[in-house]
């Protein structure tokens, strides 16, 4: 929006900035020339009409206003046209030439023969007229350049605002992706553990009971557990593909909850606790939660892949208390215990390793010489 349009009252219609300048130039032509037919009046009216195209063809409109300014000194149309040229042209040579043309039309008298009489009048008057001509030409140029600069600054500010908005949206998407991935990891750790435990208990009931209805119910529960884990695997894959980690779900487990986890695991577990978690604030909340999830995922994997195996869980401090070590070892599976047939998404150990690395720790996992499996994680104290 130009300075001219911004200065108009708000109740004026949108076409007013286009029509008002030609009307003002038309009035100026009549005031200067009267209604006497002739070249000066015709040139002045042509200048007023040319202003209607000053936005689309600013340079052409300006050139058409010069004859009227030279013949009858109707300078309003020429100044408005030169302002439009300065607003829409960035070429300095074009602007300089347009300014010199207007200054010449203002300075050189009509007819040209009067220039000799002006010279006789004295150099002082000649200098005043020359300065007046350049001031008349410089004023619309300066205003036009100012308007164009303001428009460019406004455009750049708007572009910067849009850029900031895009960055905010990208940041929000990134945060959302992070929340989704962490939610996926939490779902895998929590739900998979609980559902696999339900399936294991249902399998035990199915084998031990003599009641046909109870056996059928246990079988149904076990099938539903397997199906739930399979659907969970797909859901976790979708969430992980969408991005990366949300703030932790509440309530969050700590090292003190390991006893209860092992008690409910339905596995033959030997637990060695040397972490000193009884001390208040011995480890950060993130470290204790990561240690708990490591044990939880390892026990879930034992139920899936090594049914009936003996398990040893060891949680201890590093020498000097620099960190926390969590180790879960299981022996080979018991051939007499049927495999639960639970599906696996392959994300468990990957998530544990990502969690350990994000805390500045490490995680190693692999098969042992006796046919079992071992998971060993190390976390810093903070």
C-alpha contacts under 8 A as a table, 3 or more apart, distances in Angstrom:
res1	aa1	res2	aa2	distance
1	X	5	X	6.42
1	X	6	X	6.71
1	X	151	X	7.78
2	X	5	X	5.31
2	X	6	X	6.19
2	X	147	X	6.72
3	X	6	X	5.02
3	X	7	X	6.13
3	X	147	X	6.63
4	X	7	X	5.35
4	X	8	X	6.76
4	X	17	X	6.83
5	X	8	X	5.42
5	X	17	X	5.61
8	X	12	X	7.06
9	X	12	X	5.88
10	X	13	X	8.00
12	X	16	X	6.41
13	X	16	X	5.66
14	X	17	X	6.98
15	X	18	X	5.46
15	X	19	X	6.38
16	X	19	X	5.22
16	X	20	X	5.61
17	X	20	X	5.72
17	X	21	X	7.00
18	X	21	X	6.70
18	X	22	X	7.72
18	X	52	X	6.50
19	X	22	X	5.71
19	X	23	X	6.44
19	X	52	X	6.88
20	X	23	X	5.05
20	X	24	X	6.18
21	X	24	X	5.08
21	X	25	X	6.17
21	X	48	X	7.98
21	X	51	X	7.15
21	X	77	X	7.69
21	X	80	X	7.44
22	X	25	X	4.97
22	X	26	X	5.97
22	X	48	X	4.80
22	X	49	X	6.20
22	X	50	X	7.89
22	X	51	X	5.55
22	X	52	X	6.52
22	X	77	X	7.37
23	X	26	X	4.93
23	X	27	X	6.24
23	X	48	X	7.16
24	X	27	X	5.14
24	X	28	X	6.21
24	X	76	X	7.93
25	X	28	X	4.94
25	X	29	X	6.19
25	X	45	X	7.91
25	X	47	X	7.62
25	X	48	X	5.04
25	X	74	X	7.83
25	X	76	X	5.92
25	X	77	X	5.18
26	X	29	X	5.12
26	X	30	X	6.45
26	X	44	X	7.57
26	X	45	X	6.10
26	X	48	X	5.32
26	X	49	X	7.96
27	X	30	X	5.19
27	X	31	X	6.16
28	X	31	X	5.12
28	X	32	X	6.17
28	X	74	X	6.42
28	X	76	X	7.18
29	X	32	X	5.38
29	X	33	X	5.93
29	X	34	X	7.53
29	X	41	X	6.59
29	X	44	X	5.35
29	X	45	X	6.35
29	X	48	X	7.93
29	X	74	X	6.05
30	X	33	X	5.29
30	X	34	X	4.73
30	X	35	X	6.35
30	X	41	X	7.50
31	X	34	X	5.52
32	X	72	X	7.05
32	X	73	X	7.85
32	X	74	X	6.87
33	X	36	X	6.70
33	X	40	X	7.01
33	X	41	X	5.72
33	X	72	X	7.05
34	X	41	X	7.82
35	X	41	X	7.62
36	X	41	X	7.22
37	X	41	X	6.29
37	X	42	X	7.37
38	X	41	X	5.57
38	X	42	X	6.18
39	X	42	X	5.05
39	X	43	X	5.95
39	X	71	X	7.65
40	X	43	X	5.25
40	X	44	X	6.14
40	X	68	X	6.16
40	X	71	X	5.15
40	X	72	X	5.39
41	X	44	X	5.11
41	X	45	X	6.14
41	X	68	X	7.58
41	X	72	X	7.58
42	X	45	X	5.21
42	X	46	X	6.11
42	X	68	X	7.73
43	X	46	X	5.03
43	X	47	X	6.23
43	X	65	X	7.56
43	X	67	X	5.83
43	X	68	X	4.32
43	X	71	X	7.47
44	X	47	X	5.06
44	X	48	X	6.43
44	X	65	X	7.23
44	X	67	X	7.52
44	X	68	X	4.19
44	X	69	X	7.10
44	X	72	X	7.32
44	X	74	X	6.55
45	X	48	X	5.03
45	X	49	X	6.29
45	X	68	X	7.69
46	X	49	X	5.14
46	X	50	X	6.05
46	X	64	X	7.10
46	X	65	X	7.12
46	X	68	X	7.52
47	X	50	X	5.06
47	X	51	X	6.61
47	X	61	X	7.58
47	X	64	X	5.74
47	X	65	X	4.11
47	X	66	X	7.57
47	X	67	X	7.89
47	X	68	X	6.20
47	X	77	X	6.07
47	X	78	X	7.42
48	X	51	X	5.51
48	X	52	X	7.72
48	X	65	X	7.47
48	X	77	X	6.00
49	X	52	X	5.82
50	X	53	X	5.77
50	X	54	X	6.78
50	X	61	X	5.08
50	X	62	X	7.86
50	X	64	X	6.51
50	X	65	X	7.08
51	X	54	X	4.88
51	X	61	X	6.04
51	X	77	X	7.08
51	X	80	X	7.82
51	X	81	X	6.56
52	X	55	X	7.69
53	X	56	X	5.51
53	X	57	X	5.70
53	X	58	X	6.90
53	X	61	X	6.35
54	X	57	X	5.31
54	X	58	X	4.20
54	X	59	X	7.55
54	X	60	X	7.73
54	X	61	X	5.29
54	X	62	X	7.42
54	X	81	X	6.15
54	X	84	X	6.38
54	X	85	X	7.97
55	X	58	X	5.47
55	X	84	X	6.65
55	X	88	X	7.99
57	X	60	X	5.48
57	X	61	X	6.11
58	X	61	X	5.14
58	X	62	X	6.12
58	X	81	X	6.49
58	X	82	X	7.82
58	X	84	X	5.84
58	X	85	X	5.17
58	X	88	X	7.50
59	X	62	X	5.07
59	X	63	X	6.31
59	X	81	X	7.75
59	X	82	X	7.92
59	X	85	X	5.85
60	X	63	X	5.20
60	X	64	X	6.33
61	X	64	X	5.16
61	X	65	X	6.49
61	X	81	X	6.34
62	X	65	X	5.22
62	X	66	X	6.72
62	X	78	X	6.12
62	X	81	X	4.78
62	X	82	X	5.95
62	X	85	X	7.46
63	X	66	X	5.45
63	X	67	X	7.89
64	X	67	X	6.60
64	X	68	X	7.93
65	X	68	X	5.60
65	X	69	X	6.51
65	X	77	X	6.21
65	X	78	X	5.13
65	X	81	X	7.45
66	X	69	X	5.09
66	X	70	X	6.11
66	X	78	X	6.26
66	X	101	X	7.95
66	X	102	X	6.91
66	X	105	X	6.64
67	X	70	X	5.11
67	X	71	X	5.98
67	X	105	X	7.96
68	X	71	X	5.27
68	X	72	X	5.87
68	X	73	X	6.79
68	X	74	X	6.16
68	X	75	X	7.89
69	X	72	X	5.61
69	X	73	X	4.28
69	X	74	X	4.72
69	X	75	X	5.14
69	X	77	X	7.98
69	X	78	X	6.75
69	X	105	X	6.45
69	X	106	X	7.01
70	X	73	X	5.64
70	X	74	X	7.87
70	X	105	X	4.90
70	X	106	X	6.47
70	X	108	X	7.67
70	X	109	X	7.32
70	X	110	X	6.62
71	X	110	X	5.98
73	X	106	X	7.11
74	X	77	X	6.88
74	X	78	X	7.73
75	X	78	X	5.23
75	X	79	X	6.12
75	X	106	X	7.92
76	X	79	X	5.21
76	X	80	X	6.27
77	X	80	X	5.27
77	X	81	X	6.18
78	X	81	X	5.07
78	X	82	X	6.04
78	X	102	X	7.49
79	X	82	X	5.08
79	X	83	X	6.10
79	X	136	X	7.71
79	X	137	X	7.26
79	X	140	X	5.72
80	X	83	X	5.06
80	X	84	X	6.39
80	X	140	X	7.02
81	X	84	X	5.09
81	X	85	X	6.35
82	X	85	X	4.97
82	X	86	X	6.28
82	X	98	X	7.19
82	X	99	X	7.66
82	X	137	X	7.99
82	X	140	X	6.04
82	X	141	X	6.49
82	X	144	X	7.96
83	X	86	X	5.17
83	X	87	X	6.26
83	X	140	X	4.62
83	X	141	X	5.61
83	X	143	X	6.69
83	X	144	X	4.75
84	X	87	X	5.06
84	X	88	X	6.22
84	X	144	X	6.57
85	X	88	X	5.36
85	X	89	X	5.67
85	X	95	X	7.33
85	X	144	X	7.50
86	X	89	X	5.51
86	X	90	X	7.20
86	X	95	X	6.45
86	X	140	X	7.69
86	X	141	X	5.52
86	X	142	X	7.88
86	X	144	X	4.63
86	X	145	X	5.54
86	X	148	X	7.63
87	X	90	X	7.88
87	X	144	X	4.60
87	X	145	X	5.83
87	X	147	X	6.38
87	X	148	X	5.00
88	X	148	X	7.33
89	X	94	X	7.61
89	X	95	X	7.35
90	X	95	X	7.69
91	X	94	X	5.42
91	X	95	X	6.43
92	X	95	X	5.06
92	X	96	X	5.95
93	X	96	X	5.07
93	X	97	X	6.05
94	X	97	X	5.22
94	X	98	X	6.11
95	X	98	X	5.12
95	X	99	X	6.12
95	X	141	X	7.62
96	X	99	X	5.11
96	X	100	X	6.22
97	X	100	X	5.13
97	X	101	X	6.16
98	X	101	X	5.12
98	X	102	X	6.29
99	X	102	X	5.23
99	X	103	X	6.12
99	X	134	X	7.88
99	X	137	X	5.32
99	X	138	X	6.74
99	X	141	X	7.29
100	X	103	X	5.00
100	X	104	X	5.99
100	X	134	X	7.89
100	X	137	X	7.46
101	X	104	X	5.09
101	X	105	X	6.17
102	X	105	X	5.05
102	X	106	X	6.15
102	X	133	X	7.77
102	X	137	X	5.73
103	X	106	X	5.07
103	X	107	X	5.99
103	X	130	X	7.99
103	X	133	X	4.71
103	X	134	X	5.27
103	X	136	X	7.04
103	X	137	X	5.43
104	X	107	X	5.04
104	X	108	X	5.70
104	X	133	X	7.21
105	X	108	X	5.72
105	X	109	X	7.82
106	X	109	X	7.51
106	X	133	X	5.28
106	X	136	X	7.87
107	X	129	X	6.29
107	X	130	X	6.00
107	X	132	X	7.94
107	X	133	X	5.40
108	X	112	X	6.66
108	X	115	X	6.80
109	X	112	X	5.53
109	X	113	X	7.88
109	X	114	X	6.09
109	X	115	X	6.08
110	X	113	X	7.53
110	X	114	X	6.79
111	X	114	X	5.93
112	X	115	X	5.64
113	X	116	X	6.04
113	X	117	X	7.60
114	X	117	X	5.19
114	X	118	X	6.33
115	X	118	X	4.96
115	X	119	X	6.22
116	X	119	X	5.05
116	X	120	X	6.36
117	X	120	X	5.09
117	X	121	X	6.40
118	X	121	X	5.07
118	X	122	X	7.14
118	X	125	X	7.63
118	X	126	X	6.77
119	X	122	X	5.69
119	X	123	X	6.60
119	X	126	X	6.53
120	X	123	X	7.96
121	X	125	X	6.75
121	X	126	X	7.84
122	X	125	X	5.65
122	X	126	X	6.47
123	X	126	X	4.90
123	X	127	X	6.03
124	X	127	X	5.18
124	X	128	X	6.28
125	X	128	X	5.05
125	X	129	X	6.18
126	X	129	X	5.23
126	X	130	X	6.17
127	X	130	X	5.03
127	X	131	X	6.16
128	X	131	X	5.21
128	X	132	X	6.08
129	X	132	X	4.96
129	X	133	X	6.13
130	X	133	X	5.10
130	X	134	X	6.41
131	X	134	X	5.24
131	X	135	X	6.14
132	X	135	X	5.12
132	X	136	X	6.14
133	X	136	X	5.20
133	X	137	X	6.32
134	X	137	X	5.04
134	X	138	X	5.87
135	X	138	X	5.03
135	X	139	X	6.00
136	X	139	X	5.65
136	X	140	X	7.48
137	X	140	X	6.35
137	X	141	X	6.73
138	X	141	X	5.07
138	X	142	X	5.95
139	X	142	X	5.26
139	X	143	X	6.26
140	X	143	X	5.06
140	X	144	X	5.90
141	X	144	X	5.14
141	X	145	X	6.12
142	X	145	X	5.21
142	X	146	X	6.11
143	X	146	X	5.05
143	X	147	X	6.16
144	X	147	X	5.09
144	X	148	X	6.18
145	X	148	X	5.09
145	X	149	X	6.05
146	X	149	X	5.10
146	X	150	X	6.17
147	X	150	X	5.11
147	X	151	X	6.20
148	X	151	X	5.04
148	X	152	X	6.17
149	X	152	X	5.10
149	X	153	X	6.12
150	X	153	X	5.08
150	X	154	X	6.02
151	X	154	X	5.02
151	X	155	X	6.04
152	X	155	X	5.01
152	X	156	X	6.06
153	X	156	X	5.05
153	X	157	X	5.99
154	X	157	X	5.03
154	X	158	X	6.09
155	X	158	X	5.03
155	X	159	X	6.07
156	X	159	X	4.91
156	X	160	X	5.99
157	X	160	X	4.97
157	X	161	X	6.11
158	X	161	X	4.99
158	X	162	X	6.21
159	X	162	X	5.04
159	X	163	X	6.04
160	X	163	X	4.92
160	X	164	X	6.11
161	X	164	X	5.08
161	X	165	X	6.17
162	X	165	X	4.96
162	X	166	X	6.13
163	X	166	X	5.03
163	X	167	X	6.16
164	X	167	X	4.97
164	X	168	X	6.08
165	X	168	X	4.97
165	X	169	X	6.17
166	X	169	X	5.05
166	X	170	X	6.11
167	X	170	X	5.00
167	X	171	X	6.00
168	X	171	X	5.01
168	X	172	X	6.04
169	X	172	X	4.97
169	X	173	X	6.07
170	X	173	X	4.99
170	X	174	X	6.05
171	X	174	X	4.97
171	X	175	X	6.11
172	X	175	X	5.06
172	X	176	X	6.05
173	X	176	X	4.96
173	X	177	X	6.03
174	X	177	X	4.98
174	X	178	X	6.11
174	X	243	X	7.21
174	X	244	X	7.89
175	X	178	X	4.98
175	X	179	X	6.13
175	X	244	X	7.99
175	X	245	X	7.67
175	X	246	X	7.99
176	X	179	X	5.01
176	X	180	X	6.15
176	X	243	X	7.40
176	X	244	X	7.93
176	X	245	X	7.77
176	X	246	X	7.54
177	X	180	X	5.07
177	X	181	X	6.31
177	X	242	X	5.66
177	X	243	X	3.62
177	X	244	X	4.88
177	X	245	X	6.56
178	X	181	X	5.34
178	X	182	X	6.27
178	X	243	X	5.35
178	X	244	X	3.31
178	X	245	X	3.34
178	X	246	X	6.22
179	X	182	X	5.25
179	X	183	X	5.93
179	X	243	X	7.62
179	X	244	X	6.09
179	X	245	X	3.64
179	X	246	X	3.15
179	X	247	X	6.66
180	X	183	X	4.98
180	X	184	X	6.07
180	X	239	X	5.40
180	X	240	X	6.68
180	X	242	X	6.83
180	X	243	X	6.11
180	X	244	X	5.94
180	X	245	X	5.40
180	X	246	X	6.19
181	X	184	X	4.92
181	X	185	X	6.29
181	X	239	X	5.65
181	X	240	X	4.59
181	X	241	X	7.69
181	X	242	X	7.17
181	X	243	X	5.43
181	X	244	X	3.85
181	X	245	X	4.24
181	X	246	X	7.43
182	X	185	X	4.99
182	X	186	X	6.15
182	X	244	X	6.04
182	X	245	X	3.24
182	X	246	X	5.34
182	X	247	X	7.59
182	X	248	X	7.79
183	X	186	X	5.02
183	X	187	X	6.00
183	X	239	X	7.72
183	X	245	X	6.18
183	X	246	X	5.73
183	X	248	X	7.82
183	X	249	X	7.95
184	X	187	X	5.06
184	X	188	X	6.12
184	X	235	X	7.83
184	X	236	X	4.97
184	X	237	X	7.82
184	X	239	X	5.71
184	X	240	X	6.18
184	X	245	X	7.89
185	X	188	X	5.07
185	X	189	X	6.16
185	X	236	X	7.44
185	X	348	X	7.81
185	X	351	X	6.26
186	X	189	X	5.08
186	X	190	X	5.94
186	X	248	X	7.90
186	X	249	X	7.51
187	X	190	X	5.32
187	X	191	X	5.38
187	X	192	X	7.24
187	X	236	X	7.42
188	X	191	X	5.72
188	X	192	X	5.29
188	X	193	X	7.66
188	X	232	X	7.59
188	X	233	X	7.83
188	X	236	X	6.98
188	X	348	X	7.06
189	X	192	X	5.90
189	X	193	X	6.15
189	X	293	X	6.42
189	X	296	X	6.93
189	X	297	X	6.06
189	X	348	X	7.41
190	X	193	X	5.48
190	X	194	X	6.36
191	X	194	X	5.20
191	X	195	X	5.93
192	X	195	X	5.23
192	X	196	X	5.88
192	X	229	X	6.39
192	X	232	X	7.83
192	X	300	X	7.36
193	X	196	X	5.33
193	X	197	X	6.18
193	X	296	X	6.75
193	X	297	X	6.93
193	X	299	X	7.93
193	X	300	X	5.38
194	X	197	X	5.06
194	X	198	X	6.27
195	X	198	X	4.95
195	X	199	X	6.18
195	X	225	X	5.82
195	X	228	X	7.71
195	X	229	X	7.05
196	X	199	X	4.98
196	X	200	X	6.14
196	X	225	X	6.97
196	X	226	X	7.92
196	X	229	X	7.86
196	X	300	X	6.78
196	X	303	X	7.31
196	X	304	X	7.71
196	X	342	X	7.22
197	X	200	X	5.07
197	X	201	X	6.21
197	X	265	X	6.68
197	X	266	X	7.40
197	X	300	X	7.87
197	X	303	X	7.99
198	X	201	X	5.19
198	X	202	X	6.08
198	X	221	X	7.88
198	X	222	X	7.44
198	X	225	X	7.04
199	X	202	X	5.06
199	X	203	X	6.10
199	X	221	X	6.86
199	X	222	X	4.69
199	X	223	X	7.91
199	X	225	X	5.61
199	X	226	X	7.31
199	X	340	X	7.32
200	X	203	X	5.04
200	X	204	X	6.30
200	X	222	X	7.63
200	X	266	X	7.77
200	X	303	X	7.62
200	X	340	X	6.81
201	X	204	X	5.06
201	X	205	X	6.31
201	X	266	X	7.64
202	X	205	X	5.09
202	X	206	X	6.11
202	X	218	X	4.77
202	X	219	X	6.83
202	X	221	X	6.32
202	X	222	X	5.68
203	X	206	X	5.00
203	X	207	X	6.32
203	X	218	X	6.62
203	X	219	X	7.05
203	X	222	X	6.52
203	X	340	X	7.49
204	X	207	X	5.27
204	X	208	X	6.12
205	X	208	X	5.22
205	X	209	X	5.74
205	X	214	X	7.74
205	X	215	X	6.83
205	X	218	X	6.23
206	X	209	X	5.96
206	X	214	X	7.32
206	X	215	X	4.62
206	X	216	X	7.48
206	X	218	X	5.37
206	X	219	X	6.32
207	X	215	X	7.62
209	X	212	X	7.88
209	X	214	X	7.01
209	X	215	X	6.37
210	X	214	X	7.90
210	X	215	X	7.29
211	X	214	X	5.22
211	X	215	X	6.03
212	X	215	X	4.98
212	X	216	X	6.04
213	X	216	X	5.05
213	X	217	X	6.08
214	X	217	X	4.99
214	X	218	X	6.06
215	X	218	X	5.11
215	X	219	X	6.15
216	X	219	X	5.06
216	X	220	X	6.20
217	X	220	X	5.05
217	X	221	X	6.16
218	X	221	X	5.02
218	X	222	X	6.12
219	X	222	X	5.07
219	X	223	X	6.21
220	X	223	X	5.13
220	X	224	X	6.13
221	X	224	X	5.12
221	X	225	X	6.09
222	X	225	X	5.02
222	X	226	X	6.30
223	X	226	X	5.15
223	X	227	X	6.20
224	X	227	X	5.00
224	X	228	X	5.94
225	X	228	X	5.02
225	X	229	X	6.17
226	X	229	X	5.21
226	X	230	X	6.23
226	X	341	X	7.40
226	X	342	X	5.39
226	X	343	X	6.66
227	X	230	X	5.03
227	X	231	X	6.25
228	X	231	X	5.16
228	X	232	X	6.00
229	X	232	X	4.86
229	X	233	X	6.09
229	X	342	X	7.16
229	X	343	X	6.31
229	X	344	X	7.69
230	X	233	X	5.11
230	X	234	X	6.66
230	X	342	X	7.98
230	X	343	X	5.68
230	X	344	X	7.41
230	X	345	X	8.00
231	X	234	X	5.21
231	X	235	X	6.25
232	X	235	X	4.96
232	X	236	X	5.97
233	X	236	X	5.17
233	X	237	X	6.21
233	X	343	X	7.87
233	X	344	X	6.86
233	X	345	X	5.10
234	X	237	X	5.07
234	X	238	X	6.34
234	X	345	X	7.73
235	X	238	X	5.13
235	X	239	X	6.25
236	X	239	X	5.12
236	X	240	X	5.99
237	X	240	X	5.17
237	X	241	X	6.04
237	X	345	X	7.79
238	X	241	X	5.15
238	X	242	X	6.30
239	X	242	X	5.14
239	X	243	X	6.85
240	X	243	X	5.57
240	X	244	X	6.36
246	X	249	X	7.93
248	X	252	X	7.17
249	X	252	X	6.30
252	X	289	X	6.91
253	X	256	X	7.92
253	X	257	X	6.13
253	X	288	X	7.74
253	X	289	X	5.74
253	X	292	X	6.75
254	X	257	X	5.52
254	X	258	X	7.44
254	X	285	X	7.18
254	X	288	X	5.10
254	X	289	X	5.24
254	X	292	X	6.29
255	X	258	X	5.52
255	X	277	X	6.47
255	X	288	X	5.38
255	X	289	X	7.12
255	X	291	X	7.05
255	X	292	X	5.97
256	X	259	X	6.77
256	X	277	X	6.77
256	X	278	X	7.69
257	X	260	X	5.49
257	X	261	X	6.35
257	X	292	X	7.70
258	X	261	X	4.92
258	X	262	X	6.10
258	X	292	X	6.51
259	X	262	X	5.34
259	X	263	X	6.10
260	X	263	X	4.98
260	X	264	X	6.25
261	X	264	X	5.37
261	X	265	X	6.12
261	X	296	X	7.41
262	X	265	X	5.00
262	X	266	X	7.79
262	X	267	X	7.78
262	X	269	X	6.99
262	X	271	X	7.96
263	X	266	X	7.10
265	X	299	X	7.29
267	X	303	X	7.82
267	X	308	X	7.19
267	X	309	X	7.79
267	X	310	X	7.34
267	X	311	X	7.42
268	X	308	X	7.56
268	X	309	X	7.17
268	X	310	X	5.16
268	X	311	X	6.01
269	X	310	X	6.22
269	X	311	X	4.64
269	X	312	X	5.60
269	X	313	X	6.94
270	X	311	X	6.21
270	X	312	X	4.73
270	X	313	X	6.02
271	X	312	X	6.07
271	X	313	X	4.80
271	X	314	X	5.98
272	X	312	X	7.73
272	X	313	X	6.08
272	X	314	X	4.61
272	X	315	X	6.28
272	X	316	X	7.94
273	X	276	X	7.66
273	X	314	X	6.09
273	X	315	X	5.19
273	X	316	X	6.27
274	X	314	X	7.55
274	X	315	X	5.69
274	X	316	X	4.16
274	X	317	X	6.38
275	X	315	X	5.60
275	X	316	X	4.16
275	X	317	X	5.02
275	X	324	X	6.97
276	X	279	X	6.08
276	X	282	X	7.34
276	X	316	X	7.66
276	X	317	X	7.47
277	X	280	X	7.34
277	X	282	X	6.23
277	X	283	X	7.59
278	X	282	X	7.83
279	X	282	X	5.41
281	X	284	X	6.62
282	X	381	X	7.67
283	X	287	X	6.35
283	X	288	X	6.45
283	X	381	X	5.33
283	X	382	X	6.36
284	X	287	X	5.31
284	X	288	X	6.41
284	X	381	X	6.67
284	X	382	X	5.42
285	X	288	X	5.25
285	X	289	X	6.07
286	X	289	X	5.14
286	X	290	X	6.08
286	X	359	X	7.84
287	X	290	X	5.11
287	X	291	X	6.17
287	X	359	X	7.38
287	X	379	X	6.44
287	X	380	X	7.45
287	X	381	X	7.07
287	X	382	X	7.09
288	X	291	X	5.09
288	X	292	X	6.21
289	X	292	X	5.11
289	X	293	X	6.21
290	X	293	X	5.12
290	X	294	X	6.13
290	X	352	X	7.77
290	X	355	X	6.82
290	X	356	X	7.10
291	X	294	X	5.12
291	X	295	X	6.47
291	X	326	X	6.45
291	X	377	X	7.83
291	X	379	X	7.94
292	X	295	X	5.34
292	X	296	X	6.12
293	X	296	X	4.88
293	X	297	X	5.96
293	X	352	X	7.60
294	X	297	X	5.33
294	X	298	X	6.13
294	X	326	X	7.64
294	X	352	X	6.31
294	X	377	X	7.63
295	X	298	X	5.11
295	X	299	X	6.16
295	X	313	X	7.57
295	X	326	X	7.58
295	X	327	X	7.93
295	X	328	X	6.69
296	X	299	X	5.31
296	X	300	X	6.25
297	X	300	X	5.00
297	X	301	X	6.21
297	X	348	X	6.57
297	X	349	X	7.75
298	X	301	X	5.10
298	X	302	X	6.29
298	X	328	X	6.65
298	X	375	X	7.05
299	X	302	X	4.99
299	X	303	X	6.41
300	X	303	X	5.26
300	X	304	X	6.37
301	X	304	X	4.98
301	X	305	X	5.89
301	X	306	X	7.52
302	X	305	X	5.37
302	X	306	X	4.82
302	X	307	X	6.37
302	X	309	X	7.37
302	X	330	X	7.18
303	X	306	X	5.82
303	X	307	X	5.12
303	X	308	X	7.83
303	X	340	X	7.58
304	X	307	X	6.64
304	X	339	X	7.09
304	X	340	X	6.40
304	X	341	X	6.94
304	X	342	X	5.88
304	X	343	X	7.96
305	X	333	X	7.55
305	X	339	X	7.34
306	X	309	X	5.62
306	X	330	X	7.90
306	X	331	X	7.86
306	X	332	X	6.36
306	X	333	X	4.18
306	X	334	X	7.21
306	X	339	X	7.70
306	X	372	X	7.92
307	X	333	X	5.30
307	X	334	X	6.18
307	X	337	X	6.09
307	X	338	X	7.07
307	X	339	X	5.98
307	X	340	X	7.69
308	X	333	X	5.60
308	X	334	X	4.80
308	X	335	X	7.93
308	X	336	X	7.92
308	X	337	X	5.79
309	X	330	X	6.12
309	X	331	X	5.33
309	X	332	X	5.71
309	X	333	X	4.62
309	X	334	X	5.73
310	X	330	X	5.51
310	X	331	X	5.56
310	X	332	X	7.90
311	X	328	X	7.06
311	X	329	X	5.62
311	X	330	X	4.25
311	X	331	X	6.64
312	X	327	X	7.97
312	X	328	X	5.73
312	X	329	X	5.16
312	X	330	X	6.25
313	X	326	X	7.62
313	X	327	X	5.89
313	X	328	X	4.57
313	X	329	X	6.56
314	X	325	X	7.95
314	X	326	X	5.89
314	X	327	X	5.14
314	X	328	X	6.41
315	X	324	X	7.31
315	X	325	X	5.79
315	X	326	X	4.62
315	X	327	X	6.43
316	X	324	X	6.01
316	X	325	X	5.41
316	X	326	X	6.71
317	X	320	X	7.91
317	X	321	X	5.59
317	X	322	X	7.50
317	X	323	X	6.00
317	X	324	X	4.76
317	X	325	X	6.08
318	X	321	X	5.22
318	X	322	X	5.81
318	X	323	X	5.27
318	X	324	X	5.81
318	X	325	X	6.54
319	X	322	X	6.81
321	X	324	X	7.59
321	X	381	X	7.49
322	X	380	X	6.29
322	X	381	X	5.87
323	X	378	X	6.98
323	X	379	X	5.51
323	X	380	X	4.10
323	X	381	X	4.45
324	X	378	X	5.74
324	X	379	X	5.11
324	X	380	X	6.18
324	X	381	X	6.41
325	X	376	X	7.23
325	X	377	X	5.77
325	X	378	X	4.53
325	X	379	X	6.42
326	X	376	X	5.71
326	X	377	X	5.14
326	X	378	X	6.36
327	X	374	X	7.20
327	X	375	X	5.66
327	X	376	X	4.33
327	X	377	X	6.38
328	X	374	X	5.72
328	X	375	X	5.22
328	X	376	X	6.49
329	X	372	X	7.33
329	X	373	X	5.84
329	X	374	X	4.34
329	X	375	X	6.44
330	X	372	X	5.34
330	X	373	X	5.51
330	X	374	X	6.48
331	X	370	X	6.76
331	X	371	X	6.49
331	X	372	X	4.12
331	X	373	X	6.72
332	X	370	X	6.84
332	X	371	X	5.04
332	X	372	X	4.42
332	X	373	X	7.80
333	X	337	X	7.99
333	X	372	X	7.51
334	X	337	X	5.60
335	X	338	X	7.24
345	X	348	X	7.47
346	X	349	X	7.27
346	X	350	X	7.49
347	X	350	X	5.14
347	X	351	X	5.88
348	X	351	X	5.27
348	X	352	X	6.29
349	X	352	X	4.93
349	X	353	X	6.06
349	X	365	X	7.97
350	X	353	X	5.18
350	X	354	X	6.20
351	X	354	X	5.05
351	X	355	X	6.07
352	X	355	X	5.06
352	X	356	X	6.15
352	X	363	X	7.39
353	X	356	X	5.10
353	X	357	X	6.11
353	X	362	X	6.84
353	X	363	X	5.40
353	X	364	X	7.93
354	X	357	X	5.18
354	X	358	X	6.06
355	X	358	X	5.19
355	X	359	X	6.56
356	X	359	X	5.32
356	X	360	X	6.45
356	X	361	X	4.85
356	X	362	X	5.41
356	X	363	X	6.34
356	X	377	X	7.27
356	X	378	X	7.47
356	X	379	X	6.65
357	X	360	X	4.95
357	X	361	X	5.03
357	X	362	X	5.72
357	X	363	X	7.83
358	X	361	X	7.32
359	X	379	X	6.92
359	X	380	X	7.35
360	X	379	X	6.87
360	X	380	X	6.69
361	X	377	X	7.39
361	X	378	X	5.36
361	X	379	X	4.51
361	X	380	X	6.15
362	X	377	X	5.70
362	X	378	X	5.32
362	X	379	X	6.83
363	X	375	X	7.32
363	X	376	X	5.74
363	X	377	X	4.21
363	X	378	X	6.37
364	X	375	X	5.86
364	X	376	X	5.23
364	X	377	X	6.31
365	X	373	X	7.46
365	X	374	X	5.63
365	X	375	X	4.38
365	X	376	X	6.29
366	X	373	X	5.76
366	X	374	X	5.67
366	X	375	X	6.80
367	X	371	X	6.49
367	X	372	X	5.71
367	X	373	X	4.27
367	X	374	X	6.17
368	X	371	X	5.56
368	X	372	X	5.17
368	X	373	X	5.31
368	X	374	X	6.50
369	X	372	X	7.17
